[in-house]
Amino acid sequence: MATAKKTETGEGAAKAATDPFLAAFTQCADLHKDTVSALLQSAKATSKSLDTFNTRSAAFARQSAESALTAARNMASAQSIQELIAVQADYTKTALDACAGELSRTGGLMSDMVKDGFQPLSTRMSGAARRAGSATG
């Protein structure tokens, strides 16, 4: 009977010693899983934004090339120097306006990409900070 009592006491001590370790290990694994999930969400959002950016850039390049070709044809068919200068001036103004508009849209896309890409990571870090604060407090 004394041996059984000692075994129970030993098992209790072992359980008391390992339970906090197992709890910490489980919490660490959960933190890692949440972090990997946030990284994947961030990568997905960034990839989607880059796809949008690439699509818009290709469309703008195609549109710019078409406008330049049309302007070149119009300049080639100009009947006088004054007409050539007018066509060139009109093309230059139109191209610069299009470029300024595209730069503004691109800036917005890049801003959204950074915001959307960092949002999952920011949320994750806030959650980790809360967990750390509640664990120590």
C-alpha positions in Angstrom: 0.0 0.0 0.0 2.8 2.4 0.8 4.3 1.6 -2.7 1.0 2.4 -4.4 0.9 5.7 -2.5 4.4 6.6 -3.5 3.6 5.8 -7.2 0.5 8.0 -7.1 2.5 10.8 -5.5 5.3 10.4 -8.2 2.7 10.4 -11.0 1.1 13.5 -9.5 4.4 15.2 -9.3 5.3 14.3 -12.9 1.9 15.4 -14.1 2.3 18.7 -12.2 5.7 19.2 -13.7 4.7 18.4 -17.3 1.2 20.1 -17.5 2.6 23.7 -17.6 5.2 22.6 -20.2 2.5 21.0 -22.4 0.2 24.0 -22.0 3.1 26.3 -23.0 4.0 24.1 -25.9 0.3 24.0 -27.1 0.1 27.8 -26.8 3.3 28.2 -28.8 2.1 25.9 -31.5 -1.2 27.9 -31.7 0.8 31.1 -32.0 2.9 29.6 -34.8 -0.2 28.4 -36.7 -1.9 31.8 -36.4 1.3 33.5 -37.6 1.6 31.2 -40.6 -2.0 31.9 -41.4 -1.5 35.6 -41.3 1.6 35.4 -43.5 -0.4 33.4 -46.1 -3.3 35.9 -46.0 -0.8 38.7 -46.5 0.9 37.0 -49.4 -2.5 36.3 -51.0 -3.6 39.9 -50.7 -0.3 41.2 -52.0 -0.4 38.8 -54.9 -3.9 39.9 -55.8 -2.8 43.6 -55.7 0.2 42.8 -57.9 -2.0 41.0 -60.4 -4.3 44.1 -60.6 -1.3 46.4 -60.9 0.2 44.3 -63.8 -3.1 44.1 -65.6 -3.6 47.9 -65.4 0.0 48.6 -66.4 -0.3 46.3 -69.5 -3.6 48.0 -70.5 -2.0 51.5 -70.0 1.1 50.5 -72.1 -1.2 49.1 -74.9 -3.3 52.3 -74.8 -0.2 54.5 -74.9 1.3 52.6 -77.8 -2.0 52.9 -79.8 -2.2 56.6 -79.1 1.4 57.1 -80.2 0.8 55.2 -83.4 -2.3 57.2 -84.2 -0.4 60.4 -83.5 2.5 59.3 -85.7 0.0 58.5 -88.6 -1.6 61.9 -88.1 1.8 63.7 -88.1 2.8 61.8 -91.2 -0.3 62.9 -93.0 0.0 66.6 -91.9 -0.2 69.0 -94.8 1.8 71.8 -93.2 4.3 72.5 -90.4 1.5 74.3 -88.5 -0.7 71.2 -88.7 2.2 68.9 -87.7 3.0 71.1 -84.7 -0.8 71.2 -83.7 -1.0 67.4 -83.9 2.2 67.0 -81.9 1.0 69.5 -79.3 -2.3 67.8 -79.0 -0.7 64.3 -78.6 1.8 65.6 -76.1 -1.0 67.2 -73.9 -3.1 64.0 -74.2 -0.2 61.7 -73.4 0.9 63.8 -70.3 -2.7 63.9 -69.0 -3.0 60.2 -69.4 0.4 59.6 -67.7 -0.6 61.9 -64.8 -3.9 60.0 -64.3 -2.2 56.7 -64.5 0.4 57.7 -61.9 -2.4 58.8 -59.6 -4.2 55.5 -60.0 -1.0 53.5 -59.6 -0.2 55.4 -56.4 -3.7 54.4 -55.1 -3.1 50.8 -56.1 0.3 50.7 -54.3 -1.2 52.2 -51.2 -4.0 49.7 -51.2 -1.5 46.9 -51.7 0.6 47.9 -48.7 -2.5 48.4 -46.6 -4.1 45.1 -47.6 -0.8 43.2 -47.4 0.0 44.4 -43.9 -3.5 44.1 -42.4 -3.4 40.4 -41.6 0.1 40.8 -40.1 -1.0 43.8 -38.1 -4.0 42.0 -36.7 -1.8 39.0 -35.9 0.8 41.1 -34.0 -2.0 42.9 -32.1 -3.4 39.5 -31.1 0.0 38.3 -30.0 0.6 41.4 -28.0 -2.8 41.0 -26.3 -2.0 37.3 -25.5 1.5 38.3 -24.1 -0.1 41.0 -22.0 -2.7 38.7 -20.6 -0.2 36.0 -19.9 2.1 38.3 -18.0 -0.6 40.4 -16.3 
